[in-house]
Amino acid sequence: ANEAERDFKPQYCNSSACRILGAEKRTVLEHSLLRSPLMDEVSRGRIFEQCLQVWKSGEAVEFTYHNPGFDKYFNVQRSRILNGILSITRDRTKEVLHERTIHEQAELLNTILNSSLNGVYTLRAIRNRSNEIIDFEITHANDIFCKMPGKTPADVIGKSYLKTFPHTKASGVFDRNCVVTATGKT
């Protein structure tokens, strides 16, 4: 067949696919991809090109995208099998929106921390098998905190507190942090 006659025709769809498309199985299976009334022209063309690329290359693809027609985020896996393309689509809308909320909260926290005139940092206790605190991981640090000892956020965030600030053991600051962590009292 010439290039203009090429298309993909669904051979199977499960109930989840029907639910996502908002159509009965019969409707999904009776139309080829490029002639499907279930999607807009842009979506049909994009999916066709993806399937064609997988078909030609034989290499599987996986990606997450936002579909404005459904106003949902989908994770899609496409791979070449036998004489066609296997396409697995999963609705990730709730997960993506949750991830976005967490990211926005982290950005807000960073904005608040970096607006402070004081050095601010947070630590996560690292414990041994006896549940004793042996070190801390620096989980957040604002710019002021990092600048005081002449460091950058990359120098301290995610790093060992004792390796980054070894003097805190001798000065007693490390032990005071252990007490605050154990008791929850300032």
N, C-alpha and C positions, 0 to 999 in steps of 0.2 A: 504494500500500500504506500501511496505517497505521503509526504509529511502532513498534508491537510487532512488526511483521513485517519490519522492516528488519534487514539483516545483510550481511556481506561474505563472499563465497565465494572461496577461492583458485582462481586459474585456471592458475597456474604456480608451480613451486618448483624451484630447482636442487638439486644434490647437497649443497651446503654447507648449505642450509636444512634438508634432510632430516637431515643429520648433527647440526645444532644441536638439532633437535626430537627426534632419536632415533627417527625413523619412516621408513617407506618413502613414496615419492612418492604412491602410491595412497591411503594413509591420510591424508596431508596434504590432498590435493585432494578427498576425498570428503565432508568436513564443512565446514559454514559456520563462521565465526569464533566465534560465540557458542555453537556446539554442539561445538566441537573437544574431543576427549578428551585432546589433547596438552598442554593447559595447565590450570592451576587456574582457578576461577571469577573470582577477583580479576584475574588476568592477562588473561583473555579480555575482561572488562569494560573494563579499562584500555586495551587495544589497540583494542577496538571504539570507545571514546570518542575516542581519538586519530585513528583513521581517519575517523570521522564528522566531527570538527572540520576535518580536512584537506579532506574532501569538500565540506563546507559553505563553508569560507572560500576554498578554492582555493590556500591558502598552504602551501608546504612547511614541514616541521619537521625538525629534527635534534637529537638528544640522546643522552647516554650514561646508562645506568642499570644498577643491579644487579638481577638476577633471582634471587631466593632459591630458586626451584624448581630452577634449573639451577646455582645458585651460580656464576654468571658475570656479567661486565660486558659489555653490548652497546652498540654505537653503532648507532642506528637513524635512517634517513632515510626520510621518508614524503612523497610528493607525489601530487597528483591528475594522472592521465593518462587520456585518452580517457574511458571510462566506468567508471573504477575508481581504485584506489590502488596506486601502486608503493611497495613497502616493501623497503628494502635494510637488512639487518642484518649487522653485522660483530662477531665476538667480539673484544673488546678486553681480556680478562681479564689476559693477560700484561703488556700495556702499562700498565694501570691499577695493577696490583700493583707494577710497576717504578717508576712515578711515585710511588706511595705510599712505597716504600722510600727513594727519593731525598729526598722531603719529610721523612720521619722522620729521615734522616741529617742533613739541613740543620737541623732543629729541635734535634737532639742537639748539633751543632756550635755553634749559637747559644747553647744552654744552657751548654755548657762555656765558650765565650768570655765570656759575660756573668757567669759565676761567678768569673772571674779578677779579682784585685785590680789587675792590670796592664792598661794599654791595649794591645789587640791588634787588628791589622788585617791584611788581605791585599791585595795589589796584582796587577794584570795589566798586563804591559808593553804599551805602545802604541809601535809602531815605524814608522819612515819607510820609503821604498822602498829605502834602503841598509841596512835592517835595524838601524838605530841606534835605541836607546830615546829617544823624544822626550817621553814622559810615561808615567804609569801611570793605570789606572782603579782606584779603590778598590772592591774587590769584597765585602769583609766588614769590619765594624768593631764592636767590642763597645761597650757603654755607657760604660765608663771612658774609652776612647780618644776617643769623641765628646764627653764632658763636659769633658775637659781643655781644649780650645780653646773651650768653650761652644757646641758644635754638637749637633745631633740626628743620629740615623742617616740620616734623609732628606736632611740637609745634605751628607752625605759619600758614602754608598754609591751606586755607579754614577757618581760624579763624577770629574772630572780631579783628580789629585793635586796638580799644579802650580797649578791655579786655586784649589783649596781651601786649599792650604798653600804659597803662593808663596815664603815665606821659606826653604823647604827647598832651593831652588836655591843661594842665597847661603851658607847654612850648611854645604853639602856633603852633607846628608842625601840629597838626590836622587841625587847621584853615587854615594854608598855603596850605595844601593838598586840602582842600575844594575850595579855590580860584583857584588853578591850574586846578582842575576838572571843575569848572564852566566856566573859561575863556579859558582854553587850553593854557595859556601862562606859560612859565617856571618861 
